[in-house]
Every structure is written in structure tokens, then in C-alpha cells.
Amino acid sequence: MIKCKNACPTGQFEGCCFECDMKENCEEACQLNPSECGDSIMEDTEEVGLQAFKQGQMVVLKQIADIITTKKKLEEQEAELKVKLKEAMEKCNIKKFESDILDITYVAETTQTSIDSAKLKKKYPDIAEECSKVSKKSAYVKVVVK
């Protein structure tokens, strides 16, 4: 729960106006976001932090969800168009096409050899350990649209 340095103007709620169920009908309710007003007192719990984050970032969350959804649709369209291009290039035996807009190169099917790290670790744990290296990865935000 988010507390407030100021008392409820109607005396009916103990906490921040932002969380009050009656704020829509209260003429004296504070309209400021608790993360910006300077009078809010955040309790030191993860749940309170999550509430404040959600309330303060809802617009950003919605924008990211919209962008990811649009990006996913565009990537699907791009993949479908590339399949059509590939089929046309195979049919016409074209390996490279250059224009003012795009350069397109047909890349033929190939094979690739890789190491099955799970199998290596299981059968030869000492060799896997000897050939392993530790790399630092920067922090990042992973977002999944539901």
C-alpha cells in the first residue's frame, strides 16, 4: 500500500488517493501520480513496488505491447514475402538482384556442423569444463506480449 503524508480530505481512506476506490467521485482527490508527487510514502515491499511500477509505467507498457505486436505482424509479412521471392528466384535461376531499392541475394541450402553441448557435458564433463568460457552479459529487459 502507498501511504501519503497528507490525510484523506474526506477521512474515509488511509493511504494515497491514487489507490482509493472512491477517487473517481471525490472532488478533493489528489490527481498526481504517487511516484511524482513528493508526498507519497512507499512501503518497503515488493508488492508496493510492483503497484507503483505498474501505475507509473502503464502507458509505456501499453506502447511496448503495441509495438511488439505490430513488429511481429510485420515480421510474419516479411517472411511470407521472402518465401515468394525465394521461389521466384529459384524458378528463374536468379542468384543476385540489385536495384535502387533493394539488393537481394539467393543463398542456397547448406549444412552446418555444431557441438551438442548438452551431450558433451554429459559424456565428457572434464573436456566440456576445460573448453568452456565465461562471458559477461549486460542486463536487459525481456518483454513477452500475451
Sequence and secondary structure as in RCSB ss.txt:
>XXXX:A:sequence
MIKCKNACPTGQFEGCCFECDMKENCEEACQLNPSECGDSIMEDTEEVGLQAFKQGQMVVLKQIADIITTKKKLE
EQEAELKVKLKEAMEKCNIKKFESDILDITYVAETTQTSIDSAKLKKKYPDIAEECSKVSKKSAYVKVVVK
>XXXX:A:secstr
 EEESS  TTS  SS GGG TTGGG TT   S HHHHS EEE SSHHHHHHHHHHHHHHHHHHHHHHHHHHHHHH
HHHHHHHHHHHHHHHHHT SEEE SS EEE           HHHHHHH HHHHHHT               
